């Protein structure tokens, strides 16, 4: 047996301290791309939020600095600086360098906390080129510094005395390590969405954000908490009643807060949080809310003879067009998985169900106008669903959805391994023809889409399934649609939307994304959906070829690469203008192409934006275009 194949004690590696974090960062923050980069900020901010939950902090400031570092400041109690007996080091140093060190485990320092894994700020330290912390505590200003997770033993110092012992707080400034992260660019909007969400969930806490380089800043303060969150989500929708239904209660140390408002829309928007963490996959708190909501609405409808010829209302009928935010605070939440996207505490379901049944039932009795508006919308939805079901069954019998046959226009790939297969959804038959000729048949499938598909934001599923292009896409992906969707049946793990770089192309891409977001959302959540970004220009000079995405990039290439005198500058007005070789070389070749992965960083923000862009209300869309027209990229105007 060769020494290379030996497996014994000598082959067992032990990673000490923060070495494990630097070796396998994705295990701790999910990824090293833009999502993981922003996660560092959230970990530090969560510590400040925990101080707010404990009642010691009401101001939090986040700043992105010109040198690429980020600072988070709060007016909480300040990280302890006295000596830790077990480690014989300052407590702040232990917190920054030892995994699972913190005040979140005994329910004494913090009754409620989001950072229950105890790896937050130490992981941020481990993945930073450097980190500096300033602490106001015990009547003095203290400072410490760390380089790639290691403490600078000479850096810990008491800087000066403060004028008051009541002047307390913590500032953590860190610069992410470029050797670890794929990108070091912080996105202001991404940070803004998360901080706004935290301000909604923690009424009375002011959270500010500033970007020194871009000279942007925002500040969030919501005394009304999640009530204002619902109003914000419904700004672009037509509501059925003016008041936002709100109730809160506490049972067994678990705080329950619910706010909701019904709208005329077809799409519902329910967001559940546990200790400020967005539990995208739901959990016991969401189940308890849904169960009680269905029972309360049905009870009210029966007792007031509002059901017409229906036996009862289903949950999906009642939730149609409903915007709701459920937020619970639990001293010992049990999340399923490291990503904390689903709450698993069994006792929470009964508590939320009981609180909702009692409080919402009382609200309905005291506000019959609002109750009847909600019931009548649900009755209308139930009747439409009943009619739609009959039409849908007929549509399905006529469609390819009932068959395993793939659509005729699909040029499938040879591979049957979804992990290596990719589907290009291409705008137009002309570009589709070029893509079919230029592709790598081993792993690339092509599905041409003719014209603009139905705007699914405005239609129920039966109407959606009448659209031939939608049916072809659903069948090609192979995982179903809506409640029947099963991501395990997906035939491709890269679904690439390839549209022209003009207004029509952007519209078609948005229509496709609306379909995927509303009816096949797990595809986006799994990171399977991409937008291709074909170049606008091709520049040739002395046998070399350069592609440019923008006019500015074209001009830079002409000056720097072609000495101001290019052989040829070709403008691509559409994918159909490219021959198969050009389309492969610029947009499909994995070695050259530019793909943008479509993420759902913030489900609430995404939900609101889809409604702005694709909903019935015109004024919010006009306002959005006015405010953001200058930011548009890859649009031919």
C-alpha positions as CSV (number, residue, x, y, z in Angstrom):
1,X,0.0,0.0,0.0
2,X,1.4,3.4,-1.0
3,X,2.0,6.1,1.6
4,X,-0.3,8.4,-0.3
5,X,-3.3,6.1,0.5
6,X,-2.5,5.7,4.2
7,X,-5.2,6.9,6.6
8,X,-4.3,7.0,10.2
9,X,-3.8,9.5,13.1
10,X,-1.1,11.2,11.1
11,X,-3.6,12.2,8.5
12,X,-6.0,13.9,10.9
13,X,-5.8,17.7,10.8
14,X,-6.8,19.8,13.8
15,X,-7.5,23.4,12.9
16,X,-6.9,25.6,15.9
17,X,-8.8,28.8,16.8
18,X,-9.9,30.8,13.8
19,X,-7.8,28.9,11.4
20,X,-10.8,26.7,10.5
21,X,-12.9,29.7,9.6
22,X,-10.2,31.0,7.2
23,X,-9.8,27.5,5.7
24,X,-13.5,26.9,5.2
25,X,-15.3,30.3,5.3
26,X,-18.4,29.1,3.4
27,X,-19.2,26.8,6.4
28,X,-19.7,29.9,8.6
29,X,-21.0,32.6,6.3
30,X,-22.6,30.6,3.4
31,X,-20.3,31.8,0.6
32,X,-17.4,34.0,-0.3
33,X,-19.3,36.0,-3.0
34,X,-21.3,39.2,-2.5
35,X,-23.8,37.5,-0.3
36,X,-21.1,36.3,2.2
37,X,-19.4,39.7,2.1
38,X,-22.6,41.5,3.2
39,X,-23.2,38.8,5.8
40,X,-20.2,40.1,7.7
41,X,-21.9,43.4,8.2
42,X,-25.1,41.7,9.3
43,X,-23.2,39.7,11.9
44,X,-21.8,42.8,13.5
45,X,-25.1,44.7,13.3
46,X,-26.9,41.8,14.9
47,X,-24.8,42.2,18.0
48,X,-25.9,45.8,18.3
49,X,-29.5,44.7,17.7
50,X,-29.1,42.2,20.6
51,X,-28.1,45.2,22.8
52,X,-31.3,46.9,21.6
53,X,-33.4,43.9,22.4
54,X,-31.9,43.8,25.9
55,X,-33.0,47.5,26.3
56,X,-29.5,49.1,26.3
57,X,-29.2,50.5,22.8
58,X,-31.4,52.8,20.6
59,X,-28.9,54.1,18.0
60,X,-26.9,52.1,15.5
61,X,-24.8,53.5,12.7
62,X,-23.2,51.7,9.7
63,X,-20.6,53.4,7.4
64,X,-18.9,52.1,4.3
65,X,-15.6,53.8,4.1
66,X,-13.5,54.8,1.1
67,X,-10.7,52.3,1.9
68,X,-13.3,49.4,1.6
69,X,-13.7,49.0,5.4
70,X,-17.1,49.1,7.2
71,X,-17.8,50.4,10.7
72,X,-20.7,49.6,12.9
73,X,-21.3,51.9,16.0
74,X,-23.9,51.5,18.7
75,X,-24.7,53.2,22.1
76,X,-25.1,49.9,23.9
77,X,-23.2,48.8,27.1
78,X,-19.9,48.3,25.3
79,X,-18.1,44.9,25.0
80,X,-16.6,43.9,28.4
81,X,-12.9,44.8,28.7
82,X,-12.0,43.2,32.0
83,X,-9.8,40.1,32.2
84,X,-11.5,36.7,31.4
85,X,-10.5,34.3,34.2
86,X,-10.3,31.2,32.0
87,X,-8.1,32.7,29.3
88,X,-6.3,35.4,31.3
89,X,-6.9,37.8,28.5
90,X,-9.3,40.8,28.0
91,X,-12.8,39.7,27.4
92,X,-13.0,41.7,24.2
93,X,-10.0,39.7,22.9
94,X,-11.7,36.4,23.8
95,X,-14.9,37.4,22.1
96,X,-13.0,38.3,18.9
97,X,-10.8,35.3,18.7
98,X,-12.6,32.3,20.2
99,X,-15.5,30.6,18.4
100,X,-18.7,30.1,20.5
101,X,-17.6,32.8,23.0
102,X,-20.2,35.4,23.9
103,X,-23.0,36.4,26.3
104,X,-25.8,34.6,24.4
105,X,-25.7,31.1,25.9
106,X,-27.0,31.5,29.5
107,X,-30.1,33.8,29.0
108,X,-28.7,36.1,31.6
109,X,-26.9,38.8,29.6
110,X,-29.4,38.5,26.7
111,X,-33.0,37.2,27.1
112,X,-33.4,37.2,23.4
113,X,-30.8,37.1,20.7
114,X,-30.5,36.3,17.0
115,X,-26.8,35.4,17.1
116,X,-27.3,32.1,19.0
117,X,-24.5,30.2,17.2
118,X,-22.0,32.5,19.0
119,X,-19.7,32.6,16.0
120,X,-20.7,36.0,14.7
121,X,-18.1,38.6,15.4
122,X,-15.2,36.2,15.8
123,X,-15.9,34.9,12.2
124,X,-15.9,38.5,11.0
125,X,-12.6,39.0,12.6
126,X,-11.2,35.8,11.1
127,X,-12.2,36.8,7.6
128,X,-11.0,40.4,7.8
129,X,-7.6,41.8,6.7
130,X,-7.8,43.8,9.9
131,X,-10.4,44.7,12.5
132,X,-10.3,47.5,15.1
133,X,-12.7,47.9,18.0
134,X,-13.3,50.9,20.2
135,X,-15.3,50.5,23.4
136,X,-16.8,53.2,25.7
137,X,-17.2,51.5,29.0
138,X,-16.4,51.9,32.7
139,X,-15.7,55.6,32.2
140,X,-13.0,55.1,29.6
141,X,-12.4,54.7,25.9
142,X,-10.6,51.4,25.1
143,X,-9.1,50.2,21.8
144,X,-7.9,46.9,20.3
145,X,-6.7,45.7,16.9
146,X,-6.6,42.4,15.1
147,X,-4.8,41.3,11.9
148,X,-6.3,38.4,10.0
149,X,-7.9,37.3,13.2
150,X,-4.8,37.5,15.4
151,X,-4.7,40.1,18.2
152,X,-2.0,42.7,18.2
153,X,-0.7,42.2,21.7
154,X,0.5,45.8,21.9
155,X,-2.7,47.3,20.6
156,X,-5.0,46.8,23.6
157,X,-5.1,50.0,25.5
158,X,-7.1,52.4,27.6
159,X,-7.0,55.5,25.4
160,X,-8.5,58.1,27.7
161,X,-11.1,58.8,30.4
162,X,-14.6,59.8,29.4
163,X,-16.5,62.7,30.9
164,X,-19.4,60.4,32.0
165,X,-19.7,56.8,33.1
166,X,-23.0,56.8,31.2
167,X,-21.2,57.3,27.9
168,X,-21.1,53.7,26.6
169,X,-21.0,51.9,23.3
170,X,-19.0,49.9,20.8
171,X,-17.5,50.7,17.3
172,X,-16.2,47.8,15.2
173,X,-14.4,48.7,12.0
174,X,-13.2,45.9,9.7
175,X,-11.8,45.4,6.2
176,X,-12.8,42.1,4.5
177,X,-9.8,40.0,3.4
178,X,-9.3,40.2,-0.4
179,X,-7.6,36.8,-0.3
180,X,-10.8,35.2,0.8
181,X,-13.7,37.1,-0.8
182,X,-14.4,37.1,-4.6
183,X,-15.6,40.7,-4.4
184,X,-15.0,43.6,-1.9
185,X,-17.7,45.9,-3.3
186,X,-20.5,46.6,-0.8
187,X,-23.9,47.4,-2.4
188,X,-25.7,50.3,-0.7
189,X,-29.2,49.1,-1.7
190,X,-28.5,45.5,-0.3
191,X,-27.4,47.0,3.0
192,X,-30.2,49.5,3.0
193,X,-32.9,46.8,2.6
194,X,-31.6,44.8,5.5
195,X,-31.2,47.8,7.9
196,X,-34.6,49.1,7.0
197,X,-36.1,45.7,7.8
198,X,-34.3,45.6,11.2
199,X,-35.6,49.1,12.0
200,X,-39.2,47.9,11.2
201,X,-38.7,44.9,13.4
202,X,-37.3,46.9,16.3
203,X,-39.5,49.9,16.9
204,X,-37.8,52.9,18.5
205,X,-34.3,52.0,17.3
206,X,-32.7,54.4,14.9
207,X,-30.5,52.8,12.3
208,X,-28.4,54.9,9.9
209,X,-26.3,54.0,6.8
210,X,-23.7,56.0,5.0
211,X,-21.4,55.4,2.1
212,X,-18.5,57.8,2.2
213,X,-17.3,57.0,-1.3
214,X,-20.7,57.4,-3.1
215,X,-21.8,60.1,-0.7
216,X,-25.1,58.2,0.0
217,X,-26.9,58.0,3.3
218,X,-30.1,56.8,4.8
219,X,-31.7,56.7,8.2
220,X,-34.5,54.5,9.5
221,X,-36.7,55.0,12.6
222,X,-40.2,53.4,12.9
223,X,-42.1,54.0,16.0
224,X,-44.9,51.9,14.6
225,X,-42.7,48.9,14.0
226,X,-44.2,46.1,11.9
227,X,-47.4,48.1,11.3
228,X,-45.3,50.5,9.3
229,X,-43.6,47.5,7.7
230,X,-46.9,46.4,6.3
231,X,-47.8,49.9,5.1
232,X,-44.4,50.1,3.4
233,X,-45.0,46.7,1.6
234,X,-48.5,47.9,0.5
235,X,-47.4,51.3,-0.7
236,X,-47.8,50.2,-4.3
237,X,-51.0,48.1,-3.8
238,X,-54.7,48.9,-3.5
239,X,-55.8,48.0,0.1
240,X,-59.2,46.7,1.1
241,X,-59.2,48.6,4.4
242,X,-57.3,51.6,5.8
243,X,-56.3,50.3,9.1
244,X,-53.4,47.8,9.6
245,X,-54.6,45.0,11.9
246,X,-52.1,44.6,14.7
247,X,-51.9,42.5,17.9
248,X,-49.2,41.4,20.2
249,X,-49.0,39.2,23.3
250,X,-46.5,37.1,25.4
251,X,-46.8,33.6,26.6
252,X,-44.2,31.4,28.3
253,X,-41.6,34.1,27.7
254,X,-42.3,34.1,23.9
255,X,-43.3,37.5,22.4
256,X,-45.7,37.4,19.4
257,X,-46.3,40.3,17.1
258,X,-48.5,40.3,14.0
259,X,-49.5,43.0,11.6
260,X,-51.6,42.5,8.4
261,X,-53.6,44.3,5.8
262,X,-55.7,42.8,2.9
263,X,-55.2,44.1,-0.7
264,X,-57.0,43.7,-4.0
265,X,-53.9,41.9,-5.5
266,X,-53.8,38.3,-6.5
267,X,-50.4,37.7,-4.9
268,X,-50.1,37.4,-1.1
269,X,-47.0,38.6,0.8
270,X,-46.4,37.0,4.2
271,X,-43.0,37.4,5.9
272,X,-42.1,35.6,9.1
273,X,-39.3,36.5,11.5
274,X,-37.8,34.9,14.6
275,X,-35.5,37.1,16.7
276,X,-35.1,39.5,13.7
277,X,-34.0,36.6,11.4
278,X,-36.0,36.3,8.2
279,X,-37.2,32.7,8.3
280,X,-37.8,32.4,4.5
281,X,-38.8,28.7,4.8
282,X,-41.3,29.5,7.5
283,X,-41.6,27.2,10.4
284,X,-43.8,26.7,13.4
285,X,-44.7,30.4,13.9
286,X,-45.9,30.7,10.4
287,X,-47.8,27.5,10.5
288,X,-49.6,28.6,13.7
289,X,-50.5,31.9,12.2
290,X,-51.9,30.3,9.0
291,X,-53.9,27.7,10.9
292,X,-55.5,30.3,13.2
293,X,-56.2,32.8,10.4
294,X,-58.1,30.2,8.4
295,X,-60.2,29.2,11.4
296,X,-61.0,32.7,12.6
297,X,-62.0,33.9,9.1
298,X,-64.2,30.8,8.5
299,X,-65.8,31.1,12.0
300,X,-66.7,34.8,11.3
301,X,-68.0,34.0,7.8
302,X,-70.2,31.2,9.0
303,X,-71.6,33.1,12.0
304,X,-72.5,36.1,9.7
305,X,-73.8,34.0,6.8
306,X,-71.2,35.3,4.3
307,X,-70.1,32.0,2.6
308,X,-72.8,32.0,-0.1
309,X,-72.8,28.6,-1.6
310,X,-69.4,27.6,-0.3
311,X,-68.8,25.0,2.4
312,X,-65.7,26.8,3.7
313,X,-62.8,28.9,2.7
314,X,-59.4,27.4,2.2
315,X,-56.2,29.0,3.6
316,X,-55.0,30.0,0.1
317,X,-58.3,31.9,-0.5
318,X,-58.0,33.9,2.7
319,X,-54.3,34.7,2.0
320,X,-54.8,35.9,-1.5
321,X,-53.6,39.5,-1.6
322,X,-52.9,39.5,2.1
323,X,-49.8,41.3,3.4
324,X,-48.7,40.2,6.8
325,X,-45.6,40.3,9.0
326,X,-45.2,37.8,11.9
327,X,-42.4,38.5,14.3
328,X,-41.6,36.4,17.4
329,X,-39.0,36.8,20.0
330,X,-37.9,33.6,21.7
331,X,-35.3,33.1,24.5
332,X,-34.2,29.7,22.9
333,X,-35.1,29.5,19.2
334,X,-34.3,26.3,17.4
335,X,-33.5,26.9,13.8
336,X,-33.3,24.2,11.2
337,X,-29.8,24.4,9.6
338,X,-27.0,26.8,9.9
339,X,-28.7,29.2,7.6
340,X,-31.5,29.7,10.1
341,X,-34.3,29.9,7.5
342,X,-36.9,27.8,9.3
343,X,-38.0,27.8,12.9
344,X,-38.4,24.4,14.5
345,X,-39.7,25.1,18.1
346,X,-42.8,23.0,18.4
347,X,-44.3,25.0,21.2
348,X,-44.3,28.2,19.1
349,X,-47.1,26.9,16.8
350,X,-49.6,26.5,19.6
351,X,-48.7,29.9,21.2
352,X,-49.0,31.8,17.9
353,X,-52.2,29.9,17.0
354,X,-53.7,30.7,20.4
355,X,-52.7,34.4,20.3
356,X,-54.0,34.9,16.8
357,X,-57.3,33.0,17.5
358,X,-58.1,35.2,20.5
359,X,-56.8,38.6,19.4
360,X,-57.9,38.4,15.7
361,X,-61.3,37.0,16.7
362,X,-61.8,40.0,19.0
363,X,-60.6,42.4,16.4
364,X,-63.1,41.1,13.9
365,X,-66.0,41.4,16.4
366,X,-65.0,45.1,17.1
367,X,-64.3,46.0,13.4
368,X,-67.0,44.3,11.4
369,X,-66.3,46.5,8.3
370,X,-62.7,45.3,8.0
371,X,-63.7,41.7,8.8
372,X,-66.4,41.6,6.1
373,X,-64.0,43.1,3.5
374,X,-61.5,40.3,4.2
375,X,-64.1,37.6,4.1
376,X,-65.7,38.9,0.9
377,X,-62.3,39.0,-0.8
378,X,-61.7,35.4,0.3
379,X,-65.1,34.3,-0.9
380,X,-64.4,35.9,-4.3
381,X,-61.0,34.1,-4.4
382,X,-62.6,30.8,-3.5
383,X,-65.2,31.1,-6.3
384,X,-62.5,32.1,-8.8
385,X,-60.3,29.2,-7.7
386,X,-63.2,26.8,-8.2
387,X,-63.8,28.1,-11.7
388,X,-60.1,28.2,-12.3
389,X,-59.6,24.7,-11.2
390,X,-62.1,23.4,-13.8
391,X,-60.4,25.5,-16.5
392,X,-56.9,24.5,-15.3
393,X,-57.8,20.8,-15.5
394,X,-59.1,21.3,-19.0
395,X,-55.9,23.3,-19.9
396,X,-53.7,20.7,-18.4
397,X,-55.4,17.9,-20.4
398,X,-54.8,19.9,-23.5
399,X,-51.2,20.9,-22.7
400,X,-47.8,19.2,-22.6
401,X,-47.8,19.5,-18.8
402,X,-49.6,16.2,-18.5
403,X,-47.1,14.5,-20.8
404,X,-43.4,13.8,-20.4
405,X,-42.8,14.9,-24.0
406,X,-40.4,17.9,-24.2
407,X,-41.5,20.9,-26.2
408,X,-40.7,20.7,-29.9
409,X,-38.8,24.0,-30.0
410,X,-36.4,22.8,-27.2
411,X,-32.9,21.8,-28.4
412,X,-31.9,19.7,-25.5
413,X,-28.4,18.9,-24.4
414,X,-26.8,15.5,-24.4
415,X,-26.0,15.4,-20.7
416,X,-28.7,14.1,-18.2
417,X,-26.8,15.4,-15.2
418,X,-28.6,18.6,-14.0
419,X,-25.5,19.8,-12.1
420,X,-23.6,20.2,-15.4
421,X,-26.6,21.1,-17.7
422,X,-27.7,24.6,-18.5
423,X,-30.8,25.9,-20.3
424,X,-30.6,29.1,-22.3
425,X,-34.0,30.8,-22.5
426,X,-33.5,32.9,-25.6
427,X,-35.5,35.9,-26.9
428,X,-36.6,35.4,-30.5
429,X,-36.4,32.6,-33.1
430,X,-33.5,34.3,-34.9
431,X,-31.3,34.4,-31.8
432,X,-32.5,31.0,-30.8
433,X,-31.4,29.6,-34.2
434,X,-27.9,31.1,-33.7
435,X,-27.7,29.8,-30.2
436,X,-28.6,26.3,-31.3
437,X,-25.8,26.3,-33.9
438,X,-23.2,28.0,-31.6
439,X,-23.8,26.1,-28.4
440,X,-21.9,23.2,-26.9
441,X,-24.4,20.4,-27.3
442,X,-22.9,18.3,-24.5
443,X,-24.3,20.5,-21.7
444,X,-26.2,23.5,-23.3
445,X,-29.9,23.4,-24.1
446,X,-31.7,26.1,-26.0
447,X,-35.4,27.2,-25.7
448,X,-36.4,30.1,-27.9
449,X,-39.2,32.3,-26.5
450,X,-41.3,34.2,-29.0
451,X,-42.5,37.6,-27.9
452,X,-43.5,38.7,-24.4
453,X,-45.0,36.1,-22.1
454,X,-48.0,36.8,-20.0
455,X,-47.6,39.1,-17.0
456,X,-48.3,36.5,-14.2
457,X,-48.5,39.2,-11.6
458,X,-52.0,40.0,-12.8
459,X,-53.4,36.5,-13.6
460,X,-54.3,33.2,-11.8
461,X,-52.6,29.9,-12.7
462,X,-55.3,28.7,-15.2
463,X,-54.8,31.8,-17.3
464,X,-51.0,31.5,-17.1
465,X,-51.1,27.9,-18.3
466,X,-52.9,28.9,-21.5
467,X,-49.8,30.7,-22.6
468,X,-47.8,28.4,-25.0
469,X,-44.4,30.0,-24.1
470,X,-45.0,29.6,-20.4
471,X,-46.0,25.9,-20.9
472,X,-42.9,25.2,-23.0
473,X,-40.7,26.7,-20.3
474,X,-42.4,24.8,-17.4
475,X,-42.1,21.5,-19.3
476,X,-38.4,22.1,-20.3
477,X,-37.4,22.8,-16.7
478,X,-39.3,19.7,-15.7
479,X,-40.2,20.4,-12.0
480,X,-43.8,21.6,-12.3
481,X,-45.2,24.9,-11.1
482,X,-46.8,26.5,-8.0
483,X,-47.6,24.2,-5.2
484,X,-46.6,21.2,-7.3
485,X,-43.1,22.5,-8.0
486,X,-40.4,20.1,-6.8
487,X,-36.8,21.3,-7.2
488,X,-35.5,17.7,-7.1
489,X,-37.0,17.2,-10.6
490,X,-35.2,20.1,-12.2
491,X,-33.5,19.1,-15.4
492,X,-30.9,22.0,-15.4
493,X,-29.2,23.7,-12.5
494,X,-28.3,26.7,-14.6
495,X,-31.3,28.5,-16.2
496,X,-29.9,31.5,-18.2
497,X,-32.2,34.2,-19.5
498,X,-30.7,35.6,-22.7
499,X,-32.4,38.7,-24.0
500,X,-31.5,41.7,-26.1
501,X,-29.7,44.6,-24.4
502,X,-32.6,47.0,-25.1
503,X,-35.9,48.0,-23.5
504,X,-37.9,45.1,-25.0
505,X,-35.3,42.6,-23.9
506,X,-35.3,44.0,-20.3
507,X,-39.1,43.8,-20.3
508,X,-39.1,40.1,-21.5
509,X,-36.4,39.3,-18.8
510,X,-38.6,40.9,-16.1
511,X,-41.7,39.0,-17.3
512,X,-39.7,35.7,-17.1
513,X,-38.3,36.6,-13.7
514,X,-41.8,37.4,-12.4
515,X,-43.0,34.0,-13.5
516,X,-40.0,32.3,-11.8
517,X,-40.3,34.4,-8.6
518,X,-44.0,33.9,-8.2
519,X,-44.5,30.3,-9.2
520,X,-41.0,28.6,-9.2
521,X,-39.3,30.6,-6.5
522,X,-37.1,27.7,-5.2
523,X,-35.1,28.0,-8.5
524,X,-34.0,31.5,-7.5
525,X,-33.5,30.6,-3.9
526,X,-31.2,27.7,-4.9
527,X,-29.2,30.1,-7.2
528,X,-30.1,28.3,-10.4
529,X,-31.3,31.4,-12.3
530,X,-28.9,33.7,-14.2
531,X,-29.2,36.7,-16.6
532,X,-26.8,36.6,-19.6
533,X,-25.2,39.9,-20.3
534,X,-24.2,40.1,-24.0
535,X,-21.8,42.9,-25.0
536,X,-23.0,46.0,-26.8
537,X,-19.8,46.5,-28.8
538,X,-17.1,44.4,-30.4
539,X,-13.8,46.2,-31.1
540,X,-11.1,44.8,-33.5
541,X,-7.5,45.9,-33.7
542,X,-4.5,44.2,-35.2
543,X,-6.0,40.8,-35.1
544,X,-7.2,41.2,-31.5
545,X,-10.9,41.3,-30.4
546,X,-12.3,43.1,-27.4
547,X,-15.9,43.2,-26.1
548,X,-17.5,46.1,-24.3
549,X,-20.6,46.2,-22.2
550,X,-21.0,50.0,-22.2
551,X,-20.1,53.0,-24.3
552,X,-17.6,54.1,-21.6
553,X,-15.9,50.7,-21.8
554,X,-15.8,50.8,-25.6
555,X,-14.1,54.3,-25.5
556,X,-11.6,53.0,-22.9
557,X,-10.7,50.0,-25.1
558,X,-10.4,52.3,-28.2
559,X,-8.0,54.6,-26.3
560,X,-6.0,52.1,-24.3
561,X,-5.9,49.0,-26.6
562,X,-6.2,50.5,-30.1
563,X,-4.3,53.8,-29.7
564,X,-7.4,55.6,-30.7
565,X,-7.6,54.0,-34.1
566,X,-9.5,50.6,-34.1
567,X,-9.8,48.5,-37.2
568,X,-13.5,48.0,-36.6
569,X,-16.2,48.9,-34.0
570,X,-19.3,46.7,-34.3
571,X,-22.5,47.6,-32.5
572,X,-24.7,44.6,-31.6
573,X,-28.3,45.8,-31.6
574,X,-29.7,42.4,-30.8
575,X,-28.8,38.8,-30.2
576,X,-30.3,38.0,-33.6
577,X,-27.6,40.1,-35.3
578,X,-24.8,37.8,-34.0
579,X,-23.8,34.8,-36.0
580,X,-23.5,31.5,-34.1
581,X,-19.7,31.9,-33.6
582,X,-20.1,35.4,-32.2
583,X,-23.0,34.4,-29.9
584,X,-20.9,31.5,-28.5
585,X,-17.8,33.6,-28.1
586,X,-19.4,36.6,-26.4
587,X,-22.4,35.2,-24.4
588,X,-22.4,31.4,-24.2
589,X,-18.7,30.3,-23.8
590,X,-18.1,29.7,-20.0
591,X,-14.6,31.0,-20.5
592,X,-15.7,34.4,-21.8
593,X,-19.3,35.1,-20.9
594,X,-20.7,37.4,-18.2
595,X,-23.5,36.0,-16.2
596,X,-25.4,37.7,-13.4
597,X,-26.9,35.3,-10.8
598,X,-30.4,36.3,-9.6
599,X,-30.6,36.2,-5.8
600,X,-33.4,36.8,-3.3
601,X,-31.4,38.6,-0.7
602,X,-34.4,40.2,0.9
603,X,-37.7,38.5,0.1
604,X,-39.8,41.5,1.3
605,X,-37.9,44.0,-0.9
606,X,-38.1,41.7,-3.9
607,X,-41.8,41.2,-3.3
608,X,-42.4,44.9,-3.2
609,X,-40.2,45.6,-6.3
610,X,-42.1,43.0,-8.4
611,X,-45.3,44.7,-7.5
612,X,-43.9,48.1,-8.4
613,X,-42.7,46.9,-11.8
614,X,-45.4,44.5,-12.7
615,X,-48.5,45.4,-10.7
616,X,-51.6,47.4,-11.6
617,X,-50.6,50.7,-9.9
618,X,-49.1,53.0,-12.5
619,X,-47.9,55.9,-10.3
620,X,-45.4,54.0,-8.2
621,X,-43.9,52.6,-11.4
622,X,-43.6,56.1,-13.0
623,X,-41.9,57.4,-9.8
624,X,-39.5,54.4,-9.7
625,X,-38.5,55.1,-13.4
626,X,-38.0,58.8,-12.7
627,X,-35.7,58.1,-9.7
628,X,-33.7,55.2,-11.2
629,X,-33.6,55.9,-15.0
630,X,-30.0,57.1,-14.8
631,X,-28.9,53.9,-13.1
632,X,-30.0,51.6,-15.9
633,X,-27.4,49.4,-17.5
634,X,-27.3,47.4,-20.7
635,X,-30.3,49.3,-22.1
636,X,-30.3,50.6,-25.7
637,X,-31.8,54.1,-25.6
